[in-house]
């Protein structure tokens, strides 16, 4: 995503964090836009009327389970017309990016509205919960075959 789209994306991102200022958003985006390589960036989706309806921040990085992964956060898709167009387009672009960057998996952080997750007494998650940690997103994983 080019730097000129950063300001345009703020209303979309405010769906996740309504108090985010333009300065904070620009500061968050700067590392994505300043890198010379394509291992990180911001991907956006526009509808036929040129409205920004989807946004994904991504970074290819090492992962202990999968080797190289494409971490996607944030992942925001607004369904304006009931077609799920933004999510479909964004997921297709993320798949293409992962393959071209040699990633073996994609991890997407997905915001959860109610923070629900199954707890079992005594497991690690339960202990984290007892220490004050709360679910604020889910990390979804999909295996991919890197492009050759």
Secondary structure as GFF3:
##gff-version 3
##sequence-region A 1 148
A	DSSP	alpha_helix	4	13	.	.	.	ID=ss1
A	DSSP	alpha_helix	22	34	.	.	.	ID=ss2
A	DSSP	beta_strand	40	46	.	.	.	ID=ss3
A	DSSP	beta_strand	52	63	.	.	.	ID=ss4
A	DSSP	beta_strand	67	77	.	.	.	ID=ss5
A	DSSP	alpha_helix	85	100	.	.	.	ID=ss6
A	DSSP	beta_strand	105	111	.	.	.	ID=ss7
A	DSSP	alpha_helix	124	130	.	.	.	ID=ss8
A	DSSP	beta_strand	137	143	.	.	.	ID=ss9
###
